[in-house]
Amino acid sequence: MRWDNLGNLGESPSALFGTDIVSRTVDTPEFRGITFHEVRARSIVNRVPGASRMPFEWTVNPYRGCSHACVYCFARKTHSYLDLDTGQDFDSQIVVKVNAPELLRRELAGRRWRGDHIAMGTNVDCYQRAEGRYQLMPGIITALRDYANPFSILTKGTLILRDLALLQQAAEVTDVGISVSVGFLDRELWRTVEPGTPAPERRLNVVRTLTAHGIPCAVLMAPVIPFLGDAPEQLRATVRAIADAGAGSVTPLVLHLRPGAREWFLSWLEHHHPHLVHRYRTMYGDGAYAPTWYQRRITRQVHEYAAEFGIGPTRPGAARKIPSTDAAPGPTGAPEQDEPRSPAEPTQLTLI
């Protein structure tokens, strides 16, 4: 495994980790087959590359790799920088930055830090199963609370409810934005395409619980999977369930297949839905994104259902409680799809 020159997703191209790296293969039922690589990071607050055009500038990612094992995960490519494969290794070789909380506290106290918004869940899920073992997020949230630093979290994990009291405390002193990812309700699809995640209804219960305890929660309806999760009745049922859970907004996002994720997803498709392989190759061609006309159709339908059930879309960054800016129009980073121009011409919204 290579620990140097990890130049992606805002992390410095210099060596990020020291030499005291401990690798543990855990054989308990919850973590069977997973190897944790415990490292001491040299930095934890990472600047987002300017070309990404995300609505935030800084991220914290305490983990690399993800036991959620979502076959479409756009972050799979990052494992190739460690000389690991973007398929099984991404799901089972998890890098844990064990000093993340203490390092974050030190960086927040630095004279150069200006208290900018920090986004989490931008690469892999900070509430994946490894968090149950390492418990890094309580220390991270506590540091952000103590410095009244605004932050946001995107997750599929129900473990976030463990930190409800800390989130409430942080929300009393700064802006806290929480979004939960729920792309569909189909349990058979969920079992095969997101095998390591909590079931969709359990994620919706997270939305319900957070909202009931005074923490507004948005839903990223992602991904909408062509030909498997995009029928009008499926979209309507999902939006209705999101509304019933009390979400403040719903933001649809069509499946995108970046290098690393593309190969793994197509392999999954050949195994589970071979009749769709040709349709996917035709729809996506050599690119990562579905055609604009398809994205707009899905977004229009979701917006219509959201209006029917009394919730709506939101501007990019609003779910993370990032103040609006007068940024120039154009691609908006991950997933680099068009922002909405007007109600008459709906397009895909941003990922995070």
C-alpha angles and dihedrals in degrees: 000000000000119000099179132084099025096166105167141098095017098311119132117259088227120091106292101192138053124233098262097094119157120194118199126183107204119209100189116120092251094053103024111153094013122121118202118206106202111205137171107231121215093212134015106179103076127191116232111235110259093235092063094075092206116161090247135052105206135052139182118208114178093180140044119202120023135232090207082087094201103180092217098048110145091209093068092097091066091071091064088068087066093050088254125126121256094232123051094002091056089055097044110025104072122184111211119196094209095184094052098116097048091042092051092050090052093048093047088054092052118116092235096055111103100191096256123170114279119207124205130190090041096123109018130351114280088203097055117131093275088068089066088061102038102031096205098149098069089059092044094050091044091055091049090048094049091052093040087233116166115239144162137207132206114193149157090198126108089202088086087081088068087068097045094117092051091049090052091050092049092048089058092063106028145010113287121185121191126187127178122204116229115155101169144351101228105123096200091052090047093052093055104033099038102024098159098048132092113262117272093251091054090053090050088053087058088057090048094048097045091048092048089054095051099264108122111221132198127199126227103207094211138191109012098195115213116242092000106057106010105084111125092243091052093049093047093049092050094049090047091053090048091052092047089054090059100249114170093218143355124220117191122213125184118222113274123194116208123181109288093027093051095060094045093047094048089050089053090047093052089054100043105024109016092163089067099053095090092046091053093048089051095046097045100029108180094328136090100237139066116245116284092242090058094047090051093049092053093045092049091051094047091048090052092051091045090055090048092055097040103255130100148197120271136216117267110281096014095106088055089048092242112157115249117259135192094243118165117262121258141083113349105212119252111051092009097214129141121280119230114277101185140339089263093058109037118186137176118295125222124283099234 
